[in-house]
Amino acid sequence: MTSISGKTDIDWDAFASELASVETLSEPAQVKKRSRDFFWYSPILNAQLKRSFGDLVALPSTREELAHCLATAYAHDAPIVLRGGGTGNYGQAVPLDGGLIIQTTKMDRIVEIGDGFVCAEAGCRIADVNDALIAHGRELVMFPSTQNIATLGGFVAGGSSGIGSVSDGMLRDPGNLIAHKVMSVEATPRERMFEGADVNHIHHAWGLNGVITEVTMRTVPTCAWIGCMATFDTYGQTYAAGYALACASDIKRRLVSTVDARIADYFPHLEGHVQKGRHLMVSLVPAEHMQVYRNLVANHGGTVDLAMSEAELKANGLPHVFEFSYNHTTLQVLKADRSATYLQVGCPVPPDRDRIEALRPKLGDDVWMHHEFALLDGNVVSFDLPIVWFTTAKRLHEIEATYEAAGFPISDAHTCRVEGGGLKNADYRHLAWKKRMDPKGLLNSAKSREWANVKHLTSEEIEAKIGR
Ligand SMILES: Cc1cc2nc3c(=O)[nH]c(=O)nc-3n(C[C@H](O)[C@H](O)[C@H](O)COP(=O)(O)OP(=O)(O)OC[C@H]3O[C@@H](n4cnc5c(N)ncnc54)[C@H](O)[C@@H]3O)c2cc1C
């Protein structure tokens, strides 16, 4: 079989035969489908990545099968990209060098639900983990709005925060990720346990420094969450209400998002449920705190247009409210118009309504704000995931410059290199572990700009660069 990617000279038919009992997919259409993620959110990434494909997909269902795939790739020097649900936004799961795609979704066993934790295989769909936890009165400490598709391993390797972050911080914060098991890429792959603070050696490294096989994550008590949509006349009021809710000592919350009215008008599901033309606050609040929540909204000049339990949302044909938050907000707009894109922007701490209001007119009509509130290092913060109506890369950079000039730092959402986004700089701790776990540099190496500069060093030499 010739290489689909055009980037390898491996005999992929022979390779597939060597994988023996492991299920594989080699039809070009199937391989190409599994070579994509949600990079098309960015017109810049779309142009760069839409023709990058892998050569063969393997779907191991046990650790033994996974180890066999990794050992075979090691023997052939085959590039490898791990794939969970394929919901990453930056092309994290796109095989830039071609090669083997290992899809983990058949490794989906829940291993143990214990006191305050769940341990599950990396390919477990996150919604399945949450469904299993409900019977125990618990839920994951946080989860992405993509829980219906995304896997636990993909969230740990590619994600950072989500529903729950407004009360429990980031994934990387102590205690949220309890442990994970990670397999190396060697002639005989070994599994290694990372616990406590060491989980961050692997977390958010985009699968370039080891294959996560099992994740142990903190759980929290679940309750009768009410999905709420409140509307306001001005975005300033909405943002101030969001900040107040994120700080409230008398209201529990799992989600606080504020959305510009022009974005909210792109949510057809909400027609008849939420007043049109008004700015929106999306939240998850427990039933017993609804009265205090209603008072908070009224005190900020808003009205509660929708308040429904999970069952009521379902009965009304409505999705989870978190499908109007995080990067789902962008998706709702993209469903109607592919010329939209987005940015990722930090905001001054503490959140400041006046600075948001002062910035809005400077940005122009092609930028529509959307903020998520979260806990970061114990402080309530907000970050902006605005819709941007894309015209040219030049205009996009102009918008970024306007944000930065006003003191709102940009994390590049339009790069497929791990150093370009939230990390900004090379993470030498990640790269040192890559050297240990993936000595030949087969795992998703093209996603690190810095790897090429350090791959000839020992792991200790790479580690010595930390903080320099
Ligand atoms: C609509 C939308 C909403 C989103 N909302 C959120 C959100 O709320 N919070 C958030 O953090 N992110 C969010 N994201 C980004 C993305 O959904 C999350 O990062 C998600 O958890 C990724 O899981 P996945 O299984 O789809 O991973 P994939 O996209 O398959 O993979 C992500 C990265 O992890 C690597 N990887 C996958 N499995 C493994 C493994 N077992 N071992 C090692 N590496 C592995 C891949 O190679 C890739 O680099 C959103 C994206 C979209 C499109």
The ligand as an SDF file (V2000), in Angstrom:
LIG
                    3D

 53 58  0  0  0  0  0  0  0  0999 V2000
  -16.7730   22.6950   20.6270 C   0  0  0  0  0  0  0  0  0  0  0  0
  -15.5390   22.5390   21.4520 C   0  0  0  0  0  0  0  0  0  0  0  0
  -15.5880   22.7990   22.8230 C   0  0  0  0  0  0  0  0  0  0  0  0
  -14.4450   22.6280   23.6230 C   0  0  0  0  0  0  0  0  0  0  0  0
  -14.5260   22.8740   24.9690 N   0  0  0  0  0  0  0  0  0  0  0  0
  -13.4240   22.6870   25.7350 C   0  0  0  0  0  0  0  0  0  0  0  0
  -13.4840   22.9010   27.1400 C   0  0  0  0  0  0  0  0  0  0  0  0
  -14.5300   23.1960   27.6980 O   0  0  0  0  0  0  0  0  0  0  0  0
  -12.3350   22.7410   27.8530 N   0  0  0  0  0  0  0  0  0  0  0  0
  -11.1600   22.3350   27.2560 C   0  0  0  0  0  0  0  0  0  0  0  0
  -10.1400   22.1910   27.9460 O   0  0  0  0  0  0  0  0  0  0  0  0
  -11.0890   22.0990   25.9400 N   0  0  0  0  0  0  0  0  0  0  0  0
  -12.1870   22.2560   25.1720 C   0  0  0  0  0  0  0  0  0  0  0  0
  -12.1220   21.9850   23.8380 N   0  0  0  0  0  0  0  0  0  0  0  0
  -10.9200   21.3500   23.2830 C   0  0  0  0  0  0  0  0  0  0  0  0
  -11.0630   19.7830   23.3280 C   0  0  0  0  0  0  0  0  0  0  0  0
  -12.3690   19.3870   23.2170 O   0  0  0  0  0  0  0  0  0  0  0  0
  -10.6160   19.2140   24.6160 C   0  0  0  0  0  0  0  0  0  0  0  0
   -9.2640   19.4420   24.7720 O   0  0  0  0  0  0  0  0  0  0  0  0
  -10.9150   17.7040   24.6880 C   0  0  0  0  0  0  0  0  0  0  0  0
  -10.8950   17.3020   25.9880 O   0  0  0  0  0  0  0  0  0  0  0  0
   -9.9930   16.8530   23.8490 C   0  0  0  0  0  0  0  0  0  0  0  0
  -10.3500   15.4890   23.9980 O   0  0  0  0  0  0  0  0  0  0  0  0
  -10.3090   14.4930   22.7570 P   0  0  0  0  0  0  0  0  0  0  0  0
  -10.5300   13.1170   23.2580 O   0  0  0  0  0  0  0  0  0  0  0  0
  -11.2140   14.9520   21.6860 O   0  0  0  0  0  0  0  0  0  0  0  0
   -8.7910   14.6640   22.3370 O   0  0  0  0  0  0  0  0  0  0  0  0
   -8.1420   14.6710   20.8830 P   0  0  0  0  0  0  0  0  0  0  0  0
   -8.5570   15.8770   20.1340 O   0  0  0  0  0  0  0  0  0  0  0  0
   -8.3310   13.3560   20.2360 O   0  0  0  0  0  0  0  0  0  0  0  0
   -6.6040   14.8140   21.3050 O   0  0  0  0  0  0  0  0  0  0  0  0
   -6.1360   15.9830   21.9210 C   0  0  0  0  0  0  0  0  0  0  0  0
   -4.6030   15.8460   22.0660 C   0  0  0  0  0  0  0  0  0  0  0  0
   -4.3340   14.8110   23.0150 O   0  0  0  0  0  0  0  0  0  0  0  0
   -3.5350   13.7720   22.4250 C   0  0  0  0  0  0  0  0  0  0  0  0
   -4.0340   12.5170   22.9820 N   0  0  0  0  0  0  0  0  0  0  0  0
   -5.2780   11.9830   22.8620 C   0  0  0  0  0  0  0  0  0  0  0  0
   -5.3510   10.8420   23.5790 N   0  0  0  0  0  0  0  0  0  0  0  0
   -4.1500   10.6700   24.1640 C   0  0  0  0  0  0  0  0  0  0  0  0
   -3.5960    9.6650   25.0180 C   0  0  0  0  0  0  0  0  0  0  0  0
   -4.2900    8.6170   25.4410 N   0  0  0  0  0  0  0  0  0  0  0  0
   -2.2980    9.8110   25.4120 N   0  0  0  0  0  0  0  0  0  0  0  0
   -1.5470   10.8660   25.0080 C   0  0  0  0  0  0  0  0  0  0  0  0
   -2.0300   11.8190   24.1880 N   0  0  0  0  0  0  0  0  0  0  0  0
   -3.3030   11.7230   23.7880 C   0  0  0  0  0  0  0  0  0  0  0  0
   -3.7210   13.9090   20.9220 C   0  0  0  0  0  0  0  0  0  0  0  0
   -2.5990   13.4490   20.2110 O   0  0  0  0  0  0  0  0  0  0  0  0
   -3.8710   15.4170   20.7900 C   0  0  0  0  0  0  0  0  0  0  0  0
   -2.6140   16.0120   20.7690 O   0  0  0  0  0  0  0  0  0  0  0  0
  -13.2400   22.1730   23.0260 C   0  0  0  0  0  0  0  0  0  0  0  0
  -13.1970   21.9290   21.6510 C   0  0  0  0  0  0  0  0  0  0  0  0
  -14.3320   22.0960   20.8640 C   0  0  0  0  0  0  0  0  0  0  0  0
  -14.2460   21.7900   19.3990 C   0  0  0  0  0  0  0  0  0  0  0  0
  1  2  1  0
  2  3  1  0
  2 52  2  0
  3  4  2  0
  4  5  1  0
  4 50  1  0
  5  6  2  0
  6  7  1  0
  6 13  1  0
  7  8  2  0
  7  9  1  0
  9 10  1  0
 10 11  2  0
 10 12  1  0
 12 13  2  0
 13 14  1  0
 14 15  1  0
 14 50  1  0
 15 16  1  0
 16 17  1  0
 16 18  1  0
 18 19  1  0
 18 20  1  0
 20 21  1  0
 20 22  1  0
 22 23  1  0
 23 24  1  0
 24 25  2  0
 24 26  1  0
 24 27  1  0
 27 28  1  0
 28 29  2  0
 28 30  1  0
 28 31  1  0
 31 32  1  0
 32 33  1  0
 33 34  1  0
 33 48  1  0
 34 35  1  0
 35 36  1  0
 35 46  1  0
 36 37  1  0
 36 45  1  0
 37 38  2  0
 38 39  1  0
 39 40  1  0
 39 45  2  0
 40 41  1  0
 40 42  2  0
 42 43  1  0
 43 44  2  0
 44 45  1  0
 46 47  1  0
 46 48  1  0
 48 49  1  0
 50 51  2  0
 51 52  1  0
 52 53  1  0
M  END
$$$$
